[in-house]
Amino acid sequence: MPNARITVSTSAPIGAVDRRVFGSFVEHLGRCVYDGIHEPGHPTADEQGFREDVLALVRELGVTTVRYPGGNFVSGYRWEDGIGPKEQRPVRRDLAWHSTETNQVGLHEFVHWNAKAGSEPMLAINLGTRAELEALDLVEYTNLPTGSALADRRAANGAEQGFGVRMWCLGNEMDGPWQLGHRDAVDYGKLASRTAKALKQLQPDLQLVACGSSGRKMPTFGSWEREVLEQAYDDVEFISAHAYYEPVDGDVDSFLASAVDMDRFIEEVAATIEHVRAEKRTDKQVFISFDEWNVWYQRRYETVDRISGDDNWPRAPRLLEDVYTVTDAVVVGSLLISLLKHADRVKAASLAQLVNVIAPIMTEPGGPAWRQTIFHPFAITSRLARGSALRADVAAPSIATERFGDVPAVDAVVTRDGERAAVFLVNRHRTEAITVEVALQGFGSPAVSETAMIADDDPDAANTVDDQDRVTPIPNESASVADGVLTVTLPPVSWTAVGLTATD
């Protein structure tokens, strides 16, 4: 059996783990909103039509922020459509996903749902087909105390107090030619800067996210970040990054190493931030909001799911309803490790999306809600990863990949919060178990408090409506600590979390 060695020291912290890294994303897309979080008439629906069974799973998932209402959807969205009496709200055609939007869920309903979910809203502003004035109107309506026309209108619609939304995205994927209002980096950067300056005159403590690249493969990647930040660096707190992963042409080894790409993405954006920061001779730091990431079988969408036709505008169609396997869950667990390994740079992130659409939670109309395989590594990591992330130096066997060359078969990160710590590990090898020794320097005499593992003899096993608990976390009973060294065996294609009680 191959072996690996990991050294971790409390004297080498990466950075504090921002709880907003465990965010998610609700877009008006497919059945994410309608028949997902919202289904009036469902046996568990609350007074506004939101499914309580879904809410219970969202709370279990440990979601801290929810980005809304898009996504591509936001670039054609008029926020005013989703306020006021429901029977008076207009029905619109959504160009992003070629669907019909009823606007029965809007800002007030989302804030109500978000509060019940125990998460913080993160709202996106339409800078695709709208601009500064509409952004000012939205923030005034959403946040400001009564005494002005739009804040008074919010009160008349049933919310006397402002909603207190702190974090706002200045558009979505404006580098993408598919985006309504797509423009070049300088044009977008100037618009983002103007909008940010205006919004901070209205409310100075807002935290604003400029659009970064919608993927590391974009032809403008790198230059886009630089040119946007040269325009807007002084006005924003974050720049976004988006990444989706899938096996291409059966290349499972490269797919299991997807976090190598995420690592490079984060490090390259961070380097660009530092370049612009040096150019501007400023002490201000801009962070990364990795506010779309997941496994997404995009080729299925392009070949099977895409909707077209002048007379075909369905309501809440079944779109992007990927069924996730053990392998997918291991990749999601490894991407979470990547985010934590860059805790000094990534201060917000959103698993895209939350329900039904490339999601950890699935539902059936009038029926059950259940956890997909990817639910489990996210929920466990959100619960255990607290305090600071610590650097883990990994010496492990390599596996050959077509996309990334030779990569370590094992990846890991450690977090510590006072007397509690957690070790997160992934084995990317498809056939070999690997025994790992983790030297915990400066942890005193740690003891294992819990373990959880995603692994299966069938890496293609999945949870479905007919077998909702086919894949669930199981203990990794091999984990033990002696003389400050954690020893644990990782099965092939597996993700493991080990909770520790650490005393100095």
C-alpha positions in Angstrom: 0.0 0.0 0.0 1.4 3.4 -0.9 2.2 5.9 1.9 2.0 9.7 2.2 3.4 12.1 4.8 1.9 15.4 5.7 3.4 18.0 8.0 1.2 20.6 9.6 2.3 23.3 12.0 0.3 25.8 14.1 3.1 28.3 13.4 2.2 28.5 9.7 -1.4 29.7 9.4 -2.7 30.5 6.0 -5.4 32.8 7.2 -8.8 33.0 9.0 -11.6 30.9 7.5 -14.3 33.3 6.5 -17.7 31.7 7.1 -18.9 33.2 3.9 -16.8 30.6 2.0 -19.7 28.2 2.7 -22.2 30.1 0.7 -24.5 28.8 -2.0 -26.5 30.2 -4.9 -30.2 30.5 -5.8 -31.0 31.6 -9.4 -34.3 31.8 -11.2 -33.2 28.9 -13.4 -35.0 25.6 -14.0 -36.6 24.3 -10.8 -34.2 26.0 -8.4 -36.9 28.5 -7.2 -40.2 27.1 -8.4 -40.7 23.5 -7.4 -37.4 23.8 -5.5 -37.4 26.1 -2.6 -40.9 27.3 -3.4 -43.9 25.1 -3.9 -47.2 26.3 -2.5 -49.5 23.4 -1.8 -46.7 21.1 -0.8 -47.5 19.3 2.5 -44.5 21.1 4.1 -45.0 24.6 2.6 -45.0 27.6 5.0 -47.4 30.6 4.7 -45.4 32.0 1.8 -45.2 28.7 -0.1 -41.6 27.7 0.9 -40.9 24.1 1.5 -39.9 23.4 5.1 -38.3 20.1 4.2 -36.0 21.9 1.9 -35.3 24.6 4.5 -34.3 21.9 7.0 -31.8 20.4 4.5 -30.4 23.9 3.7 -29.8 24.4 7.4 -28.2 21.0 7.7 -26.0 21.8 4.7 -24.5 24.7 6.7 -25.0 27.4 4.1 -23.9 30.8 5.4 -24.7 33.1 2.4 -27.0 32.8 -0.6 -26.3 34.6 -3.8 -29.5 35.7 -5.6 -31.2 36.1 -8.2 -28.5 35.2 -10.7 -26.4 34.2 -12.5 -27.2 34.9 -16.2 -30.8 35.6 -15.2 -29.9 38.8 -13.5 -28.6 40.6 -16.6 -32.2 40.8 -17.9 -34.0 41.1 -14.6 -36.1 44.0 -13.4 -36.1 43.8 -9.6 -39.3 45.9 -9.5 -41.2 42.9 -11.1 -40.8 40.9 -7.9 -42.3 43.3 -5.4 -45.8 44.3 -4.5 -49.0 42.3 -4.7 -48.3 38.9 -6.4 -51.4 39.1 -8.6 -50.1 42.4 -10.1 -46.6 41.1 -10.9 -45.8 40.8 -14.6 -44.9 37.6 -16.3 -41.7 37.9 -18.4 -39.7 35.9 -20.8 -36.3 35.1 -19.4 -33.7 35.3 -22.3 -30.9 33.7 -20.3 -32.6 30.3 -19.9 -35.4 30.6 -22.5 -38.1 30.2 -19.9 -41.1 32.0 -18.5 -40.6 33.9 -15.2 -43.8 34.5 -13.1 -42.1 36.7 -10.5 -44.1 35.0 -7.7 -40.9 34.9 -5.8 -39.0 38.2 -5.5 -37.0 40.3 -3.1 -39.3 40.2 -0.1 -40.0 36.4 -0.4 -36.3 35.7 -0.8 -35.4 37.6 2.3 -38.1 35.8 4.2 -36.8 32.5 3.0 -33.2 33.4 3.7 -34.0 34.3 7.3 -35.6 31.0 7.9 -32.6 29.3 6.3 -30.3 31.0 8.8 -28.1 32.5 6.0 -27.1 35.9 4.8 -28.3 37.3 1.5 -25.8 38.3 -1.2 -27.6 40.1 -3.9 -26.6 40.6 -7.6 -27.3 43.8 -9.4 -28.2 43.9 -13.1 -25.3 45.7 -14.9 -26.0 43.9 -18.1 -29.0 45.9 -19.3 -29.2 48.5 -16.5 -26.8 50.8 -14.8 -26.1 53.2 -11.9 -29.5 54.6 -11.3 -31.3 51.3 -11.2 -28.6 50.0 -8.8 -29.1 53.0 -6.5 -32.9 52.4 -6.6 -32.5 48.7 -5.6 -30.2 49.4 -2.7 -32.4 52.3 -1.4 -35.4 50.0 -1.6 -33.6 47.1 0.0 -31.6 48.7 2.8 -32.4 52.3 3.7 -34.7 53.5 6.5 -38.0 55.0 5.6 -38.2 58.7 4.7 -37.6 58.4 1.0 -39.8 57.3 -1.9 -38.4 53.8 -2.4 -37.8 53.0 1.3 -41.4 54.1 1.9 -42.5 51.8 -0.9 -40.8 48.9 0.8 -42.6 49.7 4.0 -45.9 49.8 2.2 -45.1 46.4 0.8 -44.8 45.0 4.3 -41.2 45.6 5.4 -40.9 48.6 7.6 -37.2 47.9 8.4 -34.6 47.6 5.8 -33.2 44.2 4.9 -29.6 45.1 5.7 -27.9 43.4 2.8 -24.2 44.0 3.0 -22.7 42.1 0.0 -23.6 43.0 -3.6 -22.4 41.6 -6.9 -21.9 44.3 -9.6 -23.3 42.2 -12.4 -22.6 38.7 -13.5 -20.0 37.2 -15.9 -19.7 40.3 -17.9 -16.7 38.8 -19.7 -19.0 36.2 -21.4 -20.4 36.8 -24.9 -23.5 34.9 -23.8 -24.3 37.6 -21.2 -26.9 40.2 -22.0 -25.0 43.5 -22.0 -21.6 41.8 -22.5 -18.8 44.4 -22.8 -15.1 44.6 -22.7 -13.1 44.8 -19.5 -12.4 48.5 -19.6 -16.0 49.4 -20.4 -17.3 47.1 -17.6 -14.6 48.3 -15.2 -15.6 51.9 -15.7 -19.3 51.0 -15.2 -18.5 49.0 -12.0 -16.4 51.9 -10.7 -19.1 54.4 -11.3 -21.8 52.2 -9.8 -19.7 51.4 -6.7 -18.9 55.0 -6.1 -22.6 55.9 -6.3 -23.7 53.1 -4.0 -21.2 54.0 -1.4 -22.4 57.6 -1.4 -25.8 56.0 -0.5 -24.4 53.4 2.0 -20.6 53.5 2.7 -20.3 50.2 4.4 -21.4 48.0 1.5 -19.1 45.2 0.3 -19.0 45.1 -3.5 -17.9 42.3 -5.8 -16.6 43.2 -9.3 -17.0 40.6 -12.1 -13.9 38.6 -12.7 -13.5 35.8 -15.3 -16.3 33.3 -15.8 -13.7 30.6 -16.2 -9.9 30.2 -16.3 -10.2 29.0 -20.0 -11.7 32.3 -21.1 -9.5 34.0 -23.8 -9.5 37.2 -21.8 -8.6 35.6 -18.5 -5.9 37.5 -16.7 -6.1 40.6 -18.8 -9.8 40.9 -17.8 -9.0 41.0 -14.1 -6.2 43.4 -14.6 -8.2 45.9 -16.7 -11.3 45.7 -14.5 -9.2 46.3 -11.3 -7.2 49.1 -12.9 -10.6 50.9 -13.2 -12.4 49.7 -10.0 -9.7 48.6 -7.5 -10.3 51.5 -5.1 -14.1 51.0 -5.2 -14.6 47.3 -4.6 -13.8 44.7 -1.9 -13.9 41.6 -4.0 -13.4 40.3 -7.5 -15.3 37.1 -8.5 -14.1 33.8 -10.0 -16.3 31.1 -11.5 -15.3 27.5 -12.3 -17.2 24.3 -13.2 -15.7 20.9 -13.6 -16.6 17.7 -15.4 -14.8 14.7 -16.8 -14.0 15.3 -20.5 -13.9 12.3 -22.9 -13.8 9.9 -20.0 -10.6 11.4 -18.5 -11.5 10.6 -14.8 -7.9 11.1 -13.6 -7.9 14.8 -14.7 -11.4 15.2 -13.3 -10.3 13.9 -9.9 -7.5 16.5 -10.0 -9.8 19.4 -10.8 -8.6 21.2 -7.6 -5.2 21.7 -9.3 -7.0 24.0 -11.7 -8.8 25.8 -8.9 -5.5 26.3 -7.1 -3.9 27.8 -10.2 -7.0 30.0 -10.8 -6.9 31.4 -7.3 -3.2 32.0 -7.3 -3.2 33.7 -10.8 -6.1 36.0 -9.8 -4.2 36.8 -6.5 -1.1 37.6 -8.5 -3.1 40.0 -10.7 -4.6 41.7 -7.7 -1.1 42.2 -6.3 0.1 43.6 -9.6 -2.6 46.2 -9.7 -2.2 46.9 -6.0 1.5 47.6 -6.6 0.7 49.8 -9.6 -1.7 51.8 -7.5 0.7 52.0 -4.5 -2.2 51.2 -2.1 -2.4 49.2 1.1 -5.9 48.2 0.4 -6.5 44.5 -0.3 -9.1 43.1 -2.7 -10.2 39.6 -2.0 -11.6 36.8 -4.1 -15.3 35.8 -4.1 -15.4 32.4 -5.7 -19.1 32.8 -6.1 -19.9 30.0 -8.6 -18.2 26.6 -8.4 -19.3 23.0 -8.6 -19.3 19.9 -10.8 -21.5 20.6 -13.8 -22.0 18.3 -16.7 -22.2 21.2 -19.2 -22.0 19.0 -22.3 -25.3 17.5 -21.2 -26.9 21.0 -21.2 -25.5 21.8 -24.6 -26.6 18.6 -26.2 -29.8 17.6 -24.3 -31.3 20.3 -22.0 -30.9 23.6 -23.9 -34.4 25.1 -24.7 -35.1 26.8 -28.0 -38.0 27.8 -30.2 -40.1 31.0 -30.5 -43.2 29.4 -29.0 -41.4 27.3 -26.4 -41.0 29.3 -23.1 -41.7 26.7 -20.3 -42.2 27.6 -16.7 -39.8 26.0 -14.2 -38.4 23.4 -16.7 -36.2 20.6 -15.6 -32.8 22.1 -16.5 -29.3 21.1 -15.3 -30.6 18.4 -13.0 -27.3 16.5 -12.8 -27.3 13.3 -10.7 -24.1 13.2 -8.7 -21.9 10.2 -8.0 -19.3 9.3 -5.4 -16.6 10.5 -7.7 -18.4 13.9 -8.1 -18.6 14.1 -4.3 -14.9 13.4 -3.9 -14.1 16.2 -6.4 -16.4 18.6 -4.5 -14.6 17.7 -1.3 -11.3 18.4 -2.9 -12.5 21.8 -4.3 -13.5 22.7 -0.7 -9.9 21.8 0.3 -8.6 24.2 -2.4 -10.8 27.0 -1.1 -9.6 26.5 2.5 -5.9 26.3 1.3 -6.4 29.8 0.0 -8.2 31.2 3.1 -6.0 34.3 3.0 -7.4 35.2 -0.5 -10.8 33.6 -0.8 -13.2 35.3 1.7 -16.5 34.3 0.0 -17.7 31.4 -2.2 -20.9 30.1 -3.5 -21.6 26.4 -4.4 -23.8 26.7 -7.5 -26.5 26.0 -7.1 -28.6 25.0 -4.1 -31.7 23.0 -5.1 -32.4 20.9 -8.2 -30.1 22.8 -10.6 -26.6 21.3 -10.3 -27.4 21.0 -6.7 -26.7 19.2 -3.4 -30.5 19.0 -2.7 -33.1 17.5 -5.0 -36.9 17.6 -4.8 -40.0 16.2 -6.5 -43.2 18.2 -6.8 -45.5 17.2 -4.0 -42.9 14.6 -3.0 -39.6 14.2 -1.1 -36.5 16.3 -0.8 -33.2 14.4 -0.6 -29.4 14.8 -0.3 -27.2 14.3 -3.3 -23.7 12.8 -2.8 -22.1 16.3 -3.0 -24.3 17.4 0.0 -22.2 15.5 2.5 -18.6 16.9 2.0 -20.0 20.4 2.0 -22.1 19.9 5.1 -19.3 18.3 7.0 -16.7 20.8 6.0 -18.9 23.7 6.8 -19.5 22.3 10.3 -15.9 21.4 11.1 -13.8 24.0 9.3 -13.4 26.8 11.9 -10.8 29.3 13.0 -7.7 29.4 10.8 -6.5 27.3 7.9 -3.0 25.8 8.4 -0.6 25.0 5.7 -0.2 21.2 5.0 3.0 20.1 3.3 2.2 17.0 1.4 4.7 14.3 0.2 2.7 11.7 -1.6 2.8 9.4 -4.6 1.9 11.0 -8.0 -0.7 10.1 -10.5 -0.4 11.0 -14.2 -3.1 13.1 -15.7 -3.7 14.3 -19.2 -4.6 17.9 -18.3 -2.2 18.6 -15.4 0.7 16.2 -15.8 1.8 14.4 -12.6 -0.1 15.5 -9.5 0.0 14.3 -5.9 -2.5 11.5 -5.3 -3.3 13.1 -1.9 -4.4 16.6 -1.1 -5.1 18.0 2.4 -5.8 21.0 4.5 -6.1 21.5 8.3 -8.1 24.0 10.3 -7.9 24.9 13.9 -10.1 26.8 16.3 -8.8 26.8 19.9 -8.9 23.2 21.2 -10.7 21.9 18.1 -9.1 21.0 14.8 -10.1 19.2 11.6 -8.1 17.5 8.9 -9.6 17.2 5.4 -8.0 14.7 3.0 -8.7 13.4 -0.5 -7.3 10.3 -2.3 -7.4 10.9 -6.1 -6.0 7.5 -7.0 -8.6 5.3 -8.7 -7.2 1.9 -7.6 -4.9 2.3 -4.7 -5.6 2.9 -1.0 -3.0 5.2 0.6 -2.0 5.4 4.2 -1.3 8.9 5.3 0.7 10.1 8.4 -0.1 13.7 9.4 2.5 15.2 11.7 0.6 17.7 13.9 3.3 20.1 15.1 2.3 22.3 18.0 -1.0 20.5 18.7 0.0 19.1 22.1 -1.7 15.7 22.5 -4.6 15.6 20.0 -7.2 12.9 20.0 -9.7 11.9 17.3 -13.2 13.1 18.1 -15.0 12.0 14.9 -14.4 10.9 11.4 -16.5 10.9 8.2 -15.7 9.5 4.8 -17.2 9.4 1.3 -16.1 6.2 -0.5 -17.7 3.3 -2.2 -16.8 0.2 -4.1 -18.8 1.7 -6.9 -17.5 5.2 -7.6 -20.5 5.8 -9.9 -23.0 5.2 -7.1 -25.5 8.0 -6.6 -28.6 9.0 -4.6 -31.9 9.1 -6.5 -35.5 9.5 -5.7 -35.8 5.7 -5.5 -32.7 5.2 -3.4 -32.1 8.5 -1.5 -29.5 7.2 0.9 -27.5 5.0 -1.3 -24.4 7.1 -0.6 -23.9 8.5 2.9 -20.9 9.4 5.0 -19.3 6.5 6.9 -16.7 6.5 9.7 -13.1 6.1 8.7 -12.2 3.7 11.4 -8.5 3.5 10.5 -7.9 7.0 12.0 -5.8 7.1 15.1 -3.3 9.4 16.8 0.0 8.5 18.5 2.8 10.8 19.6 1.2 13.8 17.7 0.9 11.9 14.4 -2.5 11.1 12.9 -2.5 7.9 10.8 -5.4 7.3 8.5 -5.9 5.1 5.4 -7.7 6.6 2.5 -9.5 4.2 0.1 -9.3 4.9 -3.6 -11.4 7.8 -4.8 -12.3 9.0 -1.4 -12.7 12.1 0.8 -12.2 12.0 4.5 -12.6 14.4 7.4 -11.1 13.9 10.8 -12.2 16.0 13.8 -9.6 16.4 16.5 -9.5 17.7 20.0 -6.2 19.5 20.2 -4.7 20.8 23.5 -1.4 22.7 23.9 
